[in-house]
């Protein structure tokens, strides 16, 4: 699978149910989320600004997109009634047909601009690996059908020697335009 096909297949509104296990806090978490994935144009001002910030990349950007989410967790250390939300822009830079780099306006684990590597396995599973200052995350996404996908993630220590957190999510696309 090429990244352009993966992004196009991911576009839409998704209902996600994620189970996470924080080994560091010895805590299990259930998270229900609404996720919106929208393709963007390369000339979008936010996209061009993020590309300028990462001028050292010598590859051509393709298929930029925005992910926005609202999540309701059964475990929030600060405020149990708080709904977390956010968004970020991701821009893929293919190196070959099945691997490349993705730059992000905000990271998944640490809320800073980040750069990730991606690849596709032979079964079209998408793997996204990000090295942050304090941790490393590896996320896998695969489609069960056109409207159902699964996502798993593992967060490692910054040395990659210990596991801090694991999660699994099943995501179902909203089929109506009113979602």
ZIRAFEN-V601046 format. One record per helix or strand of 3 or more residues. SS is the DSSP state (helix for helix, strand for strand). FROM is the first residue (numbers start at 0). LEN is the number of residues. If there is no record, write none. Layout:
# ZIRAFEN-V601046
<<SS FROM LEN> <SS FROM LEN>>
This chain:
# ZIRAFEN-V601046
<<helix 2 8> <strand 11 11> <strand 26 13> <helix 44 9> <strand 60 13> <strand 82 14> <strand 98 6> <strand 113 7> <strand 125 6> <strand 134 11> <strand 147 10> <strand 162 11>>
